[in-house]
Amino acid sequence: MGDMRPTLVWLTLLLGLASAGPAQQLSAELRPFDPLDLLELETLNVAKVSPDKQWLLYGREGLDWKNNRRTVDLWLVRTDGSQRRRMTYSGDRRESAISWAKDSGAFLYLATDDKRRMQVFRMRVDGGEAQQITEEAEGVQDYALSPSGDRLAYRTGPSGARILKILDLQREQAQATTASGDRPYVLLFQWHPQGDRILFTSAEEKESLLSERAKKGFNVRLNDEPKSPRNLWIADLRTGMQERLTDYPDLSVYEIKPSPSGRWWAFKARTADRYGTSWDNELYLLDLEKGGVRRLTSNAQDEDAFSFSPDEKHLAFVGPDEGAQYAAEKIHLAPLPDGPIRELGEKWPYDAAFGYWAKGSSKIYFASTVGVNRQIYSMPLDGGEPEALTSGDHLLSLSYDREADALLVRKASPRALDELYFADPDAPADASRWMTLTDFSAQLADRAMGEFETVHWTSTDGQEVEGLLIKPVGYQEGVRYPLIVQVHGGPAGTSTNSFPGRWSTYSHVYAGRGYAVLQPNYRGSSGYGAKFRQQIAGNYFQQGFDDIMTGVDSLIERGLADPDRLGHMGWSAGGHWSNWALTHTDRFKAIASGAGAVNWISMWAQSDMQINREFYFEGKPYENREHYLEVSPIAYIENAKTPTLIFCGTADERVPNPQSRELYVNLKNLGVPVEYIEFPGQGHGLTNARYELVKMEAELAWFAKWIEGKDGWLDWRKLLDTVK
């Protein structure tokens, strides 16, 4: 059949060069990764610096493979990097939601009690047994210490009827009191900075009826269940009174944040209409001192990461340009009380993830992914453009604790696990002053890993495209290797210089088995400006597919990839592209498609999200039916020849499994070699470690069978023997 793209394919066959196979000579000291090795790596879960800045409390997440459960244990380390020690041995308790006592002598966390109910526990820094603080029959959903640390607020109660309680920690055997009055359903809450009041959101009776319906056996599922508005309330702990702050008949408040003094409160709200979407968020400003609410945005887009300046003169938030889907996420500034909103760094085309305010409120530090890396930047408030403060092949993230005036930098890189560093908030990019706090990468000391290389090539229309090449372990220049193309999801995702430790990529496993891996950041990806990300609207597959295939061609021309041993894999949007490749070229020897769509007309209604499809396909199916069909892989299914492995979760609402079944049945009837694995109860991503292992082992075996010519496929005995 050949390549069905109208482009020239370079098949550079260099005579005299060896063609490498998956088996490589490995150093006796280093071992390649197997999928289970990746799953059993301990990784960073949560982290928080003590108020006196002397300690970091953090969680190490691991896997109890025998019992198929994730575990989290808490560790302490001094912020000078010394005295690292384990504090909890969770088993199946899985500690979460950590916080510090105000004197830094103890910390609190959520864990299950002997009756499997989630409760609040406290443990001293100097050790000893954990003390259980709460004893709630329905368990505790979440909690927060008061600003002075003498009281604990928490939510408890059955789903649909949760209330807010306050516990006085200074009184022995004190009984918790209800702070939310007769409000039937408390969704979220936030202490006032003065500690004498709490703001919370509450819904009306419909929410509590859901709980009663389930309890009495009326637990039918009504699609798009009518929703009650969730309004904002305040509880005065001095008087015991509650007061409604908003009275929206058709809006729900979803997030609230106070200014340092507590006068100003910012909150997000969106329609309570049963057919509304999460994209309909708008940002509001409440003046708690003088009363009144000001609506700040009106663009049917999602604003996020809002933060008041220390001097309370501005509210900053992150959001796209007005009315533009998949536009660059920009930092915006709203002068208080009622100044006009302006965009910072107007000429800068990349996304900004808000970090924290500099002292003096003159600039904002943030992190941004540009290409395959994420660096730290500073954004001036005077109208200037952002300045890059770091460089290198890594992803850097900022976590600032205003109360402790403490900064943590999280660093990800291709051949190391994520680590935390204690940094100076006034000089966040000065790596010479970073103090290493964690040691997760020590687990990799005896592992053989592939080398990452940032690669560039020119697509069919002259556009430069970037991606990552992961070279096989034992790589030799001039030798051709089998190549696996790993296509990221989104499609507005990005392949980046970070450790590939998830079931969706795991490229070090492929490198250890002698494969090269290409991760292309095709048209539609983030990290290259809004135009690059939005460009596939109205032309969803062709440009991105050309970007991917010209990337493959560039590695063949380079003499690295073997054109006769190519594989293609992806999940979500990566699965969409797998399905497009299946029906538009026979150059791949094997394809793996995870949670991919094949029929956009039916997919539009099956999915839990329509608005992004309407952007990419320029309207609804009944408005642009021909185009929806034109970009549906199912329309070209008779072209499919490549052996295909299909995955999907049975509870996937984003790309529901009828899409995968439609592909499977068609391929089966066409006589194309195909296998279809469903993961019971799994949504759009996998969370069950057993299923994650099956996915990786099945994929590896599929490529080994069809690319390497090995006999058999999935070895169930090998999988079963991992559980003793």
C-alpha positions in Angstrom: 0.0 0.0 0.0 2.9 2.4 0.8 2.6 5.7 2.5 -0.8 7.4 1.8 0.5 10.9 2.6 1.3 13.1 -0.4 4.9 13.6 0.9 8.3 12.4 0.0 9.6 9.7 2.3 13.4 9.3 2.7 14.4 5.7 3.1 18.2 6.1 3.4 19.7 2.7 3.3 23.4 3.0 4.2 25.2 0.0 2.9 27.7 -1.6 5.2 26.0 -0.5 8.4 24.9 -3.1 10.9 21.2 -3.3 11.9 20.8 -3.5 15.6 18.4 -5.8 17.4 16.7 -5.3 20.7 19.3 -7.5 22.6 22.1 -5.2 23.7 25.3 -5.8 25.6 24.7 -4.2 29.0 27.2 -3.3 31.7 27.4 -6.0 34.3 26.9 -3.3 36.9 23.7 -1.8 35.4 20.3 -3.4 34.9 17.7 -2.4 32.4 14.2 -1.5 33.7 11.3 -3.9 33.5 7.7 -2.5 33.8 7.3 -3.8 37.4 10.6 -2.1 38.4 9.1 1.2 37.3 5.8 0.6 39.2 7.8 -0.2 42.4 9.8 3.0 42.4 9.1 5.3 45.4 8.2 8.9 44.3 7.4 12.2 45.8 3.8 12.6 46.9 3.2 15.7 49.2 5.5 18.2 50.9 5.3 21.1 53.3 7.9 23.3 55.1 7.5 23.9 58.8 6.6 27.5 59.9 10.1 28.0 61.4 11.6 26.8 58.1 13.7 24.2 59.9 11.9 21.0 58.6 10.4 19.6 55.5 7.6 17.0 55.9 7.1 15.0 52.7 5.4 11.8 51.5 7.1 8.9 49.8 4.6 7.1 47.6 5.3 3.4 47.0 3.5 0.3 45.8 2.6 -2.8 47.9 2.5 -5.1 44.9 1.3 -8.2 46.7 -1.8 -6.4 47.9 -2.1 -4.2 44.8 -2.3 -0.9 46.7 -0.5 2.4 46.8 1.1 3.5 50.1 2.3 6.8 51.3 4.7 7.2 54.3 5.8 10.5 55.8 9.4 11.5 56.2 11.1 14.4 57.8 14.3 16.1 56.8 16.0 19.3 58.0 16.0 22.1 55.4 19.8 22.0 55.5 19.5 18.4 54.1 20.4 16.6 57.4 18.6 14.3 59.7 16.3 12.6 57.1 14.1 10.0 58.9 11.0 8.1 58.3 8.0 9.0 60.6 5.2 6.7 59.6 4.8 3.1 58.5 1.5 3.3 56.8 0.8 -0.2 55.4 -2.7 0.5 53.9 -3.3 3.7 55.9 -1.9 6.0 53.1 -1.3 9.3 54.9 -2.4 12.5 53.2 -3.3 16.2 53.7 -0.3 17.1 55.8 0.0 20.4 57.8 2.2 21.8 60.6 1.4 22.9 64.1 2.2 26.6 64.5 5.1 26.0 66.9 6.7 23.5 64.3 6.9 20.9 67.0 4.3 18.6 65.5 2.5 17.9 62.3 -1.0 16.7 61.4 -2.3 14.4 58.6 -5.2 12.4 57.5 -5.1 8.6 57.8 -7.6 5.8 58.4 -8.4 4.6 61.9 -9.0 1.0 63.0 -12.5 1.1 61.6 -11.2 2.3 58.1 -12.6 5.8 58.7 -10.4 8.8 57.7 -9.4 10.8 60.8 -7.0 13.6 61.7 -3.8 12.5 63.5 -1.0 14.4 65.1 2.6 13.4 65.6 5.5 15.2 67.3 8.7 15.9 65.4 10.7 14.2 68.1 8.8 11.0 67.5 6.5 8.8 69.5 3.1 7.4 68.7 0.6 9.3 66.5 -2.3 10.8 68.4 -5.8 10.5 66.9 -7.5 13.9 67.2 -10.9 13.3 65.6 -13.4 10.4 66.2 -16.0 10.9 63.5 -18.4 8.1 62.7 -18.5 9.3 59.1 -14.8 10.1 58.9 -13.2 13.4 58.0 -13.1 14.6 54.4 -10.6 17.5 54.8 -9.4 19.8 57.6 -7.5 23.1 58.2 -5.9 24.6 61.3 -6.8 28.1 62.3 -4.2 30.8 61.7 -3.2 30.7 65.4 -3.2 26.9 65.4 -5.5 26.5 68.4 -8.5 25.2 66.5 -9.2 22.6 63.9 -11.9 23.0 61.2 -13.0 19.9 59.3 -15.8 18.5 57.2 -17.6 15.3 58.1 -20.9 13.6 57.5 -22.3 11.4 54.8 -22.0 12.3 51.1 -24.6 14.9 50.3 -25.0 16.0 53.9 -21.5 17.1 55.1 -21.2 19.7 57.8 -18.4 21.9 59.0 -17.1 21.3 62.6 -14.7 23.2 64.8 -12.5 21.5 67.5 -10.7 23.4 70.2 -7.2 21.9 70.4 -6.3 23.7 73.6 -9.0 22.0 75.7 -8.6 18.4 76.8 -11.3 16.1 75.6 -13.1 19.0 73.9 -16.1 18.2 71.8 -16.3 19.5 68.3 -19.1 22.0 67.5 -20.9 22.6 64.3 -19.9 25.8 62.6 -22.1 25.6 59.5 -25.4 25.7 61.4 -28.3 24.0 59.5 -26.6 24.3 56.1 -27.1 20.8 54.6 -24.0 20.4 52.4 -20.7 22.1 52.9 -18.4 21.7 49.9 -15.3 23.8 50.8 -14.2 26.2 53.5 -11.4 28.7 54.3 -10.3 30.3 57.5 -10.4 34.1 57.7 -6.8 35.3 58.2 -7.9 36.7 61.6 -9.1 33.3 62.7 -12.4 34.4 64.1 -14.5 33.5 61.0 -14.8 30.8 58.4 -16.1 31.2 54.8 -17.7 28.2 53.3 -19.9 27.1 50.4 -23.1 25.3 50.8 -25.7 23.8 48.5 -29.4 23.5 48.9 -31.6 20.5 49.7 -31.2 18.7 46.3 -27.7 17.7 47.3 -28.7 16.1 50.5 -31.5 14.3 48.7 -28.9 12.4 46.7 -27.5 10.9 49.8 -31.0 9.9 51.1 -32.0 8.5 47.7 -28.9 6.2 47.7 -29.5 5.1 51.3 -33.1 4.2 50.6 -32.4 2.3 47.4 -33.5 5.0 44.9 -30.0 5.2 43.5 -30.8 5.4 39.8 -28.5 7.5 37.7 -30.1 10.6 36.1 -27.9 11.9 33.4 -27.0 15.6 34.0 -28.6 15.5 37.5 -30.1 19.0 38.2 -27.7 20.9 40.4 -28.3 23.2 43.3 -26.5 26.5 43.3 -23.6 26.5 45.8 -23.5 29.9 47.5 -20.9 31.5 49.8 -21.5 31.8 53.5 -19.6 33.1 56.5 -19.7 31.6 60.0 -18.8 34.0 62.9 -17.2 31.8 65.6 -17.6 34.5 68.2 -21.4 34.7 67.9 -22.1 31.2 66.3 -24.1 32.9 63.6 -24.0 32.2 59.8 -24.6 34.7 57.1 -25.1 34.3 53.4 -22.6 36.3 51.3 -23.9 35.4 47.8 -27.4 34.6 46.7 -27.0 33.3 43.2 -30.0 31.4 41.8 -28.0 29.9 39.0 -24.3 30.0 39.9 -22.0 27.8 42.1 -18.9 29.0 43.9 -16.0 26.5 43.5 -12.9 28.1 44.9 -12.2 30.9 47.4 -9.0 32.7 48.5 -8.5 35.7 50.9 -6.1 38.6 50.7 -3.5 38.8 53.5 -5.8 41.0 55.7 -9.0 39.1 54.9 -10.7 42.2 53.5 -10.8 40.9 49.9 -11.9 37.5 48.8 -11.6 36.2 45.3 -13.7 33.3 44.1 -14.5 31.3 41.0 -18.1 30.5 40.1 -19.8 28.8 37.2 -23.3 28.1 36.0 -25.3 25.6 38.1 -27.3 24.8 34.9 -27.4 21.0 34.6 -26.0 21.3 31.0 -23.3 23.8 31.9 -19.6 22.9 31.5 -16.5 23.4 33.5 -15.2 25.9 30.9 -17.8 28.4 32.1 -15.8 29.6 35.1 -15.6 33.3 35.9 -13.7 35.2 38.5 -15.3 37.4 41.2 -14.0 39.8 43.9 -15.8 40.2 47.3 -15.2 43.1 49.6 -15.9 41.6 53.0 -15.3 44.9 54.8 -17.7 47.1 52.8 -19.8 44.5 51.1 -20.4 44.0 47.4 -19.2 41.6 44.7 -17.5 42.6 41.5 -17.4 40.3 38.5 -13.9 40.4 37.0 -14.1 38.2 33.9 -16.7 37.4 31.3 -15.2 35.1 28.7 -16.5 31.6 29.2 -12.9 30.5 29.9 -11.3 29.0 33.0 -9.3 31.3 35.2 -7.0 29.8 37.7 -4.1 30.3 40.2 -5.4 33.6 41.5 -3.4 35.4 44.2 -3.4 38.7 46.0 -0.3 40.8 46.2 1.3 41.2 49.6 0.4 44.9 49.6 -3.2 44.1 48.6 -3.1 46.4 45.6 -3.6 43.8 43.0 -5.1 40.4 42.3 -3.2 38.3 39.8 -4.7 35.3 38.0 -3.9 33.0 35.1 -6.2 32.6 32.2 -6.3 32.6 28.4 -6.9 35.6 26.2 -10.5 36.7 26.2 -12.7 34.3 24.3 -9.9 32.3 22.7 -9.8 28.5 23.2 -6.4 27.0 23.6 -4.8 30.4 23.6 -1.7 31.0 25.7 -2.4 31.1 29.5 -1.3 34.5 30.6 -0.9 36.3 33.9 -3.5 39.0 34.3 -3.5 41.8 36.9 -6.6 43.3 38.4 -5.9 46.5 40.5 -8.0 46.8 43.6 -10.6 47.9 44.2 -11.9 48.4 40.6 -9.0 49.1 38.2 -9.0 47.8 34.6 -7.6 44.3 34.2 -4.5 44.1 32.1 -2.4 41.3 30.7 1.2 40.9 31.6 3.8 40.0 29.0 1.5 40.6 26.1 4.0 39.8 23.4 5.2 36.6 25.2 3.5 33.6 23.4 3.9 30.9 26.0 1.9 29.6 29.0 2.6 31.0 32.4 1.9 29.0 35.6 1.6 31.4 38.5 4.3 30.9 41.2 4.4 33.7 43.8 4.7 37.4 44.4 8.1 38.9 45.0 8.6 40.9 48.2 7.5 44.5 47.5 4.9 43.3 45.0 6.9 44.6 42.1 7.1 41.3 40.1 5.9 37.8 39.9 8.0 34.6 39.8 6.5 31.8 37.7 7.5 28.7 35.8 6.7 28.1 32.1 7.2 25.2 29.7 8.8 26.3 26.5 9.5 23.5 24.1 10.6 20.4 26.0 11.8 22.2 29.2 10.3 24.3 32.0 12.2 27.2 33.4 11.8 29.8 36.1 10.9 33.3 34.9 10.2 36.7 36.5 7.4 38.9 35.3 7.6 42.7 36.0 4.4 44.6 36.7 5.5 47.7 34.8 4.7 46.3 31.3 8.0 44.6 30.5 8.4 41.1 29.1 9.3 38.1 31.3 12.9 37.2 31.9 14.2 33.6 31.9 16.2 33.0 35.1 17.2 29.4 34.5 18.2 27.1 31.6 18.9 23.4 31.1 17.2 20.2 30.2 14.7 19.8 33.0 11.3 20.8 34.3 11.3 23.2 37.3 8.2 24.0 39.4 7.8 26.4 42.3 5.9 25.9 45.5 5.9 29.0 47.8 4.5 29.0 51.3 3.6 32.6 52.2 3.0 31.8 55.9 6.5 30.4 56.3 8.1 32.6 53.6 9.6 29.3 52.3 10.2 28.2 48.7 10.5 24.7 47.4 11.8 24.0 43.8 10.8 20.7 42.3 13.1 19.5 39.6 12.3 16.8 37.0 14.9 15.5 34.5 15.0 12.5 32.1 17.5 10.3 34.0 16.5 11.2 37.6 13.3 11.1 39.7 11.7 14.3 40.8 13.6 15.9 43.7 12.9 18.8 46.1 15.2 21.7 46.8 15.0 24.3 49.5 15.5 27.7 47.8 15.7 31.4 48.6 12.4 33.1 47.7 14.3 36.3 46.8 16.6 34.4 44.4 14.7 31.3 43.2 16.9 30.6 40.3 20.2 30.6 42.2 20.9 26.9 42.1 24.1 27.3 44.0 22.0 28.1 47.0 19.5 25.3 46.6 19.6 22.7 49.3 18.8 19.1 48.3 16.1 17.7 50.5 15.1 14.4 48.9 17.0 11.4 47.6 14.5 9.5 45.3 17.1 9.2 42.5 19.3 6.9 44.6 16.9 4.2 43.5 18.3 4.5 39.9 22.0 4.0 40.8 22.2 0.5 39.3 19.8 1.1 36.4 20.7 1.3 32.7 18.8 4.1 31.0 18.6 5.7 27.6 20.1 9.0 26.7 17.6 11.8 25.9 18.4 14.1 22.9 16.3 17.1 21.8 15.8 16.8 18.1 14.4 19.1 15.4 13.2 18.6 11.9 11.3 20.3 9.2 7.7 19.3 8.4 6.1 19.2 5.0 5.0 22.8 5.1 8.3 24.2 6.3 7.4 24.3 10.0 10.2 23.4 12.4 9.1 20.7 14.8 10.8 19.6 18.0 10.7 16.3 19.9 12.7 14.0 22.1 14.8 11.1 21.0 15.5 8.4 23.6 18.5 6.4 22.4 18.7 2.7 23.2 21.0 1.5 26.0 24.4 0.8 24.4 23.7 3.1 21.5 26.3 3.1 18.7 26.5 5.8 16.1 25.7 4.5 12.6 23.7 1.5 13.7 20.0 1.3 12.8 17.6 0.5 15.6 13.9 -0.4 15.8 12.0 2.8 16.5 8.9 3.3 18.7 6.9 6.5 18.1 5.3 7.6 21.4 2.6 10.3 20.7 1.5 12.3 23.7 -2.1 13.1 24.6 -4.1 16.3 24.7 -3.5 16.9 21.9 -2.4 20.1 23.8 0.1 18.1 25.9 3.9 18.2 25.6 6.6 15.6 25.7 9.2 17.0 28.0 12.6 16.4 29.6 11.3 14.5 32.6 11.6 10.9 33.9 9.3 8.6 31.9 8.1 6.5 34.8 4.4 6.1 33.9 2.6 3.3 32.2 1.8 5.6 29.3 5.4 6.2 28.2 8.0 4.1 30.1 10.6 4.8 27.4 13.6 3.7 29.5 12.1 0.1 29.4 12.1 0.3 25.6 15.7 1.7 25.6 16.8 -1.2 27.8 15.4 -3.6 25.2 17.2 -2.0 22.3 14.6 0.3 20.9 15.0 4.0 20.0 12.0 6.1 21.0 10.7 9.3 19.3 8.4 11.6 21.2 7.3 14.3 18.7 5.7 17.6 19.8 3.4 17.8 16.8 1.1 20.6 15.7 -1.4 21.1 18.5 1.1 20.6 21.3 1.7 23.1 24.1 5.0 24.9 24.6 5.4 26.5 21.2 2.9 29.3 21.4 -0.8 29.7 20.8 -0.6 29.6 17.0 1.2 26.3 17.0 -1.4 24.8 19.5 -4.4 26.2 17.7 -3.3 25.5 14.2 -4.9 22.0 13.9 -8.4 23.5 14.3 -10.2 22.6 11.1 -7.3 20.3 10.1 -7.0 18.1 13.1 -4.9 15.2 11.8 -3.1 16.1 8.7 -0.6 18.6 9.9 0.1 16.7 13.1 0.5 13.5 11.2 2.9 15.1 8.7 4.9 16.4 11.7 5.1 12.9 13.2 6.0 11.2 10.0 8.7 13.7 8.9 10.2 13.2 12.4 10.4 9.5 11.6 11.9 10.2 8.2 14.6 12.5 9.8 15.8 9.6 12.0 15.8 7.2 9.1 17.8 9.7 7.0 20.2 10.2 10.0 20.9 6.5 9.9 19.5 5.8 13.3 16.0 4.3 12.7 15.4 1.1 10.8 12.5 1.8 8.3 11.5 -1.8 8.4 11.1 -1.9 12.2 8.8 0.9 13.2 6.1 0.9 15.9 3.5 3.5 16.9 1.8 4.0 20.3 -0.2 6.6 22.2 -3.0 7.1 24.7 -6.0 9.5 24.5 -5.1 11.9 21.8 -2.0 9.8 21.2 -4.5 7.0 20.6 -6.4 9.2 18.1 -3.1 9.6 16.2 -2.4 5.8 16.4 -5.8 5.2 14.8 -5.1 7.8 12.1 -1.7 6.2 11.4 -3.4 2.8 11.2 -5.7 4.0 8.4 -3.2 6.3 6.5 0.1 4.4 6.3 1.4 0.8 6.4 4.9 1.9 7.3 4.5 0.7 10.9 4.9 -3.0 11.7 2.7 -2.7 14.9 0.4 -0.1 16.5 -0.9 0.3 20.0 -3.9 2.5 20.5 -5.0 3.4 24.0 -8.3 5.2 24.6 -8.4 6.5 21.1 -11.4 7.7 19.0 -12.3 6.5 15.6 -15.7 8.1 14.9 -15.9 11.7 15.8 -19.7 11.9 15.0 -20.6 9.4 17.7 -17.7 10.4 19.9 -19.1 13.9 20.3 -22.2 12.7 22.1 -20.5 9.7 23.9 -17.9 11.8 25.6 -18.3 13.9 28.7 -16.8 16.9 26.9 -18.0 18.5 23.7 -16.6 22.0 23.6 -13.0 21.0 22.7 -14.3 18.8 19.8 -16.3 21.8 18.6 -13.1 23.9 18.5 -11.0 21.4 16.7 -13.8 20.4 14.2 -15.3 23.9 13.9 -18.8 23.2 15.1 -21.1 20.5 16.2 -21.6 17.3 14.1 -24.9 18.3 12.8 -23.4 21.7 11.8 -20.3 20.3 10.1 -21.1 16.6 9.4 -18.9 16.2 6.4 -15.8 17.5 8.2 -16.4 15.3 11.3 -16.5 12.3 9.0 -13.5 13.5 7.0 -11.3 13.5 10.1 -12.7 10.2 11.5 -10.3 7.2 11.1 -13.3 4.9 10.7 -14.0 6.5 7.3 -10.7 5.0 6.0 -10.8 1.7 7.9 -10.6 -0.4 4.8 -7.0 0.9 4.4 -5.9 -0.6 7.7 -3.3 -3.4 7.5 -1.1 -3.0 10.6 -1.4 -5.4 13.5 -3.1 -3.3 16.2 -3.4 -3.7 20.0 -6.3 -1.7 21.6 -6.7 -0.6 25.2 -9.6 1.2 27.0 -11.1 1.5 30.5 -14.7 0.4 30.9 -15.5 3.5 32.9 -13.8 6.0 30.5 -16.1 9.0 30.1 -13.7 11.1 28.1 -13.1 8.6 25.2 -15.7 5.9 26.0 -15.0 2.3 25.1 -17.5 2.1 22.3 -14.9 3.9 20.2 -12.4 1.1 20.9 -14.9 -1.6 20.3 -15.9 -0.1 17.0 -12.2 -0.2 15.9 -11.8 -3.7 17.2 -14.9 -5.1 15.4 -14.0 -3.5 12.1 -10.4 -4.7 12.2 -11.4 -8.2 13.2 -13.9 -8.3 10.3 -11.2 -7.0 7.9 -8.8 -9.8 9.0 -6.3 -7.4 10.5 -4.4 -8.9 13.4 -5.9 -7.2 16.4 -6.3 -7.7 20.2 -8.5 -5.6 22.5 -7.9 -5.3 26.3 -10.5 -3.7 28.5 -9.6 -2.5 32.0 -12.7 -3.0 34.4 -13.7 0.1 36.3 -10.9 2.3 34.9 -11.5 5.7 33.6 -9.5 7.7 31.1 -6.3 6.8 32.8 -5.2 3.7 34.6 -4.9 3.7 38.4 -4.8 0.0 39.2 -1.2 -1.2 39.3 -2.1 -4.7 38.1 -3.7 -3.2 35.0 -0.8 -0.8 34.5 1.6 -3.8 34.4 -0.7 -5.7 32.0 -0.8 -2.6 29.7 3.0 -2.3 29.6 3.8 -6.0 29.2 1.1 -6.5 26.5 2.4 -3.5 24.6 6.1 -4.7 24.8 5.1 -8.2 23.7 3.0 -6.8 20.9 6.0 -4.9 19.4 8.3 -7.9 20.1 5.9 -10.1 18.1 5.3 -7.9 15.1 8.6 -5.9 14.9 11.1 -8.5 16.1 9.2 -11.6 14.9 9.1 -13.3 18.3 6.7 -16.1 18.9 3.7 -15.8 21.1 2.3 -12.6 22.7 1.3 -12.0 26.3 2.8 -14.3 28.8 0.2 -14.6 31.5 2.3 -17.0 33.6 5.0 -14.4 33.8 2.5 -11.8 35.1 0.8 -14.2 37.6 4.2 -15.3 39.0 4.9 -11.7 40.1 2.4 -12.1 42.9 3.7 -14.6 45.5 
